[in-house]
Amino acid sequence: MKVKADTGQILDLLTDKPENDQPDPIQQILDLLNTIAEQNNEIIKNQSHILKMSSHQQK
């Protein structure tokens, strides 16, 4: 599952008062940041693959 975080979501998490049954907002932010990092790594892998393929085609 892909989750896209934006600053609005992060600000909401920082300003919301957690209820007893809600997860810790700091942990939610860390989870969002981890998700963003994983997505960025996937994008970098894809771009690297595209660059390799295009350099092979140019030869």
C-alpha positions in Angstrom: 0.0 0.0 0.0 1.4 3.4 -1.0 0.9 6.3 1.4 1.7 9.8 0.3 2.3 12.3 3.1 2.2 16.0 2.9 3.0 18.8 5.3 -0.7 19.2 6.1 -0.9 15.6 7.3 2.2 16.0 9.4 0.9 19.3 10.9 -2.4 17.7 11.7 -0.6 14.9 13.5 1.5 17.4 15.5 -1.5 19.5 16.5 -4.1 16.8 17.2 -4.6 15.7 20.8 -4.4 11.9 20.8 -7.2 10.0 22.3 -6.5 7.0 24.5 -7.1 4.5 21.6 -5.2 6.4 19.0 -1.6 5.6 18.1 1.1 8.1 19.3 1.2 11.0 16.8 5.0 11.0 16.9 5.1 7.4 15.9 2.6 8.1 13.1 5.0 10.9 11.9 7.9 8.5 12.0 5.9 5.9 10.1 5.0 8.5 7.4 8.7 9.5 7.1 9.7 5.9 6.8 7.1 5.4 4.1 8.4 8.5 2.2 11.9 7.2 2.5 10.9 3.8 1.1 9.1 5.5 -1.8 12.1 7.6 -2.5 14.4 4.6 -2.6 12.0 2.9 -5.0 12.0 6.0 -7.2 15.8 6.1 -7.2 16.0 2.4 -8.2 13.5 3.0 -11.0 15.4 6.1 -12.3 18.7 4.2 -12.1 17.2 1.4 -14.1 15.8 3.8 -16.7 19.2 5.5 -17.0 21.0 2.2 -17.5 18.5 1.2 -20.2 18.7 4.5 -22.0 22.6 4.4 -21.9 22.5 0.9 -23.5 20.2 2.1 -26.2 22.5 5.0 -27.1 25.4 2.7 -27.7 
